[in-house]
Amino acid sequence: MKTAKTLGPSSAELLLRLSGEGKTIFSIADACAITGQSYAATAALLSQMVRKGWLVRLVPGRYLIVPLEAGLESVPMTDRYVIARQVLAPLPYYISYASAMEIHQMTTQPVNTVYVTVPRQRASRLIAGVWYRFIYASQRSFWGWEDVWVTDQDQVRVSDLEKTVLDCATRPDLCGGITELAKGIWLRKSDLNEERLVSYVQRLGHRAAARRLGFLLETLHTVDTEITREGSPDIAALGRPETISALLAFTSGSYALLDPTLPDQGPYRARWGLRINLDPEELKTIIWT
């Protein structure tokens, strides 16, 4: 662990001032304004701080202050998303999959990897104990985002609610599996725009994702119906007839796995063109946990 003894007066003053300004990510120019030194001298000071472990160099000219207790819990999740933006700039991107689910309050599980969709291949990277996984998407599927405030000063680009659901149905392995997606849909069911979701499915044209979503919405619809019968108020009906009808148009072709993260086993469901390798009753049960 780093101690104050390894931090010189100039470095200590710099970190103190930056923290006072609420800057965990800063540029050499920001540091120059505090140190009053030349660009070259300040850059040399920052390089020294990187070697001692007080800073992480994100990209040329931009740095991250490493918390005293480094590790997965040391960098707040919101700051992790700002780090992703800074690392990728000016490359287009959007926070996606499990990370987007976390931002949209679709999960109660901790998310210790930052997932970011980008339009070109890029290697994953470990920053201050956190893995940043960059997922390639072609221009055909690189859309459906919105800007979201994650700190008082910073916005990041995140897949919107419906694109998050669709992306996770396309790659369940990047969101914790179909059960996590089912739970996420249930948590945000009052806000899910099924008309927009269907238009997104039609735009992407991913048949396996369409089938998984159709099966999930139809299964969760039965839970909605049971609750409604018991007289619970404010129930948003999932799986409207027009939604199910639109998604059934994607069932032609070979069977797909309901959850590709699980073994290839279980009964075939012709209605959805799926092999049901997860007990539907488990889906109904898990949304309450």
Sequence and secondary structure as in RCSB ss.txt:
>XXXX:A:sequence
MKTAKTLGPSSAELLLRLSGEGKTIFSIADACAITGQSYAATAALLSQMVRKGWLVRLVPGRYLIVPLEAGLESV
PMTDRYVIARQVLAPLPYYISYASAMEIHQMTTQPVNTVYVTVPRQRASRLIAGVWYRFIYASQRSFWGWEDVWV
TDQDQVRVSDLEKTVLDCATRPDLCGGITELAKGIWLRKSDLNEERLVSYVQRLGHRAAARRLGFLLETLHTVDT
EITREGSPDIAALGRPETISALLAFTSGSYALLDPTLPDQGPYRARWGLRINLDPEELKTIIWT
>XXXX:A:secstr
   GGGS HHHHHHHHHHHHTT SEEEHHHHHHHH   HHHHHHHHHHHHHTTSEEEEETTEEEE  SS STTTS
 HHHHHHHHHHHHTTS  EE HHHHHHHTT   S   EEEEEESS    EEETTEEEEEEE  TTT   EEEEE 
SSS EEEEE HHHHHHHHHH GGGTT HHHHHHHHHHTTTT  HHHHHHHHHHH  HHHHHHHHHHHHHHHHHHH
HHHHTT SS    S HHHHHHHHTT  SS EES TTS S S EETTTTEE  S HHHHHHHTT 
